[in-house]
Amino acid sequence: MSEFSLNNPPLICVAARVQFARLAKIADYIPDLQEALRLSGYPHFQEQKTKAWHIDNRAEAGMNVTYEEIPRWDFSNVERTVTIRVDRESVNLLFTAYDHFRNAEPYYREILGMVEKSITGLLLQMVQLRYIGYIPLEEGASPTDWVLPSVLGMPNLGDLERQSSISETSFQTPDGGQLVTRCMSLGTGSPTLPPDLLPLNASLKYPFPGTCPFLLLENLHQRPAEQTPFSAESCLSQFSALRHHNAKVFQATVTPKALEIWK
């Protein structure tokens, strides 16, 4: 099962996340990381700030909501098909031209290796691997041609035509992780990434027919990381373990016809 792969997968992106114990002074390490990434083919760089909101129920009325600005740093290759985000508690990698884990493995190893070398003292806490597939529904096609009915959620009711919906199913994995599969029916138009991935400014590499209805099928698997110092090899090993269950759930939620077309 761990060797499962498709020659023509429906993927539009794969996102990997490594969370580590918060490093307040991570900004001190960013110049060295930026230079290493730039020399390795990731010249785009942008520093941004995001707001972290805090709610204190014990505070006086009107004074219980505050926020702090948190810096983050984005890097990408020239084509913006590989994007890297670093903040004070995580490294995120987003690939939008992806077919097999084995072909992406050198990129994981290279990028995470530069993080390992540039930022010292990181302690792993959580790993996450996320696959998002795009399934166009050509004229006459039904969502159940591609995805099992149990994953699609509530069907249309009588004469009411459902324009959009999101169904979600959660699984507990044997190694203490959680795998969530989502099926999103979003009507017609060109798809975009989920809102939390949009700020990464990635470029989607896929011929999207703008008038064709479609499904987005997402599998997100995360689990607590083995408590080891951050290293590229440790991260790769744990991503590979996550992928095993992602592949298992994917095969169980799409139809045999779909697998035959994508193989």
N, C-alpha and C positions, 0 to 999 in steps of 0.2 A: 504493500500500500504506500509506503514512503517514497517509492520510485514513481508513483503516478504522475504523469504529465500529459499534456495535449500539444499537438503540433499547431493547432489553430485555436488557441484559447480565446474566450470572449473578453479578456481583460482590457480595461482602459487604464488601470493603475494598480500598483501594489505599494502599500505604505508599511514601513517597519519603524517601530519605536523602541528605544531603550531608555528606561527611566533609572536614574541613579539618585543617591542621597544628595540633597540640595547643596550646591556649591555657591555660596554667596558671592565670592570673588571670581567667578568664572570669566568675567570681562578681561581679567589680566592675561588670560590664555588665548584670547581670540586673535590678536595680531599674528601669533605664530601659526595658528590653525588656518587663518585666511591665506597666509603666504604659502603654506603647504598645499592647500586646495587649489589655489591659483596656478601654481606650477604643475599641478596634476590634471589640469583641464577643466577647472571649475572657476571661471573668472568672475562670474556675476556675484556681487556681494551687496547686501543691504542690511543695515541695522534698523530695527523697528522697536517700538514699545507697545506693550499690551497692558491692559488694566486687570488687576486681580481684585475682585470685590470681596469685602468682608462684612458680615452681618453680626452684630453683637446685640442679642436680645436683652442683655442686662443694662444696656446704656439707656440714657434718658430719651424720651420720645423725640424723634426728629434728628437724633445724633447717632443712630445705631448702624448706619451704612457708610462705610469708608472704602477707599480703594488705594492701591499702590501701583505705580507704573513699573513694569518688569521688562527689561530689555531682552531681545532675542535677535539672532543673527541668521540670515538666510544666504545660502550659497547655491549655485547651480552651474551646470555645464552650458556651453554656448547655445545648444538647442533647447535648453530648459526641459529636457526629458528626464534628468536626474537632479533632484532638488534636495538640499540638506538644510535642516533647521536645528539650531542649537540654542537652548536656553539654560537657565541655572539648574534645571533638574532633568533634562532629557536631550537626546539626540533623535531626530526624526529624518528618515530617508523616504523619498517619494520617487517612484519610477513610473513613467508613463509610456515607455516603449519596452515591454516586458513579455517574455514568452515562457521561459523555464527558469526555475530556481538555480539550476546548475550554470546557466549562462549569466545570471545576475550575481552569482557568488563572488567572482573576482571584484566586482564593484563594491559589494558589501565589505569584503576584506580590505580593499584599498582605503575606502572612506573611513571605516571604523578604525583601521590601523593608524590613520593620521590623527583621529581623535585621541586614541590611546597614547600616541607619542606626544601630542601637543598639550593635553590636559591631564595632569597627574592626580592620583589619589581618588579617582572615582570609584564608588562602590555600587554595584548593580542592585536594583530593587525590583524591577518589573520589565518584562519584554512583551511586545505586541506585534502581531503580523496581520495585515489587513489586505484582502483581495476584493477588488470591485470590478464586476463584469457588466458589459453592456450588451443587451440582447434586443435587436430590432425586431419588431413584429410586422412583417411584410403583409400585404393585402391577403386576407383570408386566413392568416395565422392566428392561433389562440395562445395565450400565455401558458396554457397547460400542455402545449406542444413542447415546451422547453423546461418548465418548472413544475414540480408536483403540486397538485391542488392544496395540499396541507400547508404549503409554504406561502401561498398567495394571499391568504386571509379571506375576508368576507367577499363573496362573489357579488355580481350585479343583482339588484333586487327588482324583479318585474321589469317595468319600462324605464327604470332609473339607470342611466349609464354612468358608471363610475369614471370620473375624470382623473383621479389620482388617489393613491393609497400607499400606505407603508405597513407591512406586516413584519413581525419580529419574533424569532424563536431563539431561546437560550439553551445551551447545553453545558453541563459540567463535564470537564475532561478528567481522565484518570489521574493526571499529575497535578491536580489542584487548580487547573485553569478554568476559564469561562470562555465559551465560544458562542458568539451571537451571529445568527444569519438573518439578514434583512432582505426583503424583496420589495422594491419600490416601483410602482407603476405610475409614470409621470406624464401620461398623455403624449403629445407630439412635440417636436422641436429638437434642438441640439442639447445633449446632456452637458451638465457641468459636474465638477467634483462636489462631494458633500461639503456643506458650509465650513466645517472646521479645517478642510484641506485647501479651500480657495485662496487664502492669503499666501500660500506657497508659490503662487504665480507660475505654476507648471503649465507646460504646453501639451495638450492632449493630441496624441498622434493616432487618429482614427477617422475614416471617412463616414461622417454622420449624415444620414439623409434627414433633412430638416423637417419633412412632413410625415415621417414615419413614427407611429407610437413605439414605445420601447419599455423594457424593464431594466432596472439596475439591480443586480444581485450582489450582495456584499456579505463576506464572511470575515468577522473580526475575532481573533483569538488572542487572549492575553493570559498571563499567569505570573505569579511571583517568580522572580529570577533566582537562580542559585546564587547564594550570597558569596560572591567572589569579586575580586577587584576587576574593574572594567578591562576587557581585552577583546580584540577583534575575534579571536578564535572562540572565546567563550560565548560571545554574542551569536556568532554563526552557528555554533552547535545548538544553541537554544532556539534560534529561528528555525533550524531544520526540524527540531522536535515539534514546534508549533505547526509547521507546514504539514506534518503527517496528519494531524487531526483536521486541519483545514481541508485537505484533499479528501479525507474520509467523509466529512459532512457534505462537501460539494457534490461528490458522487451520489450521495444518498438523497439529495434534494433536487437534482435535475433529472430529466427523463433519459431513458436509453437512447432515444432518437437524437437528443441533443449531444450526448457523448459521442455518438457515431459520427455526427457532422463535425464536431470539434476535434476529433482524434487526429 
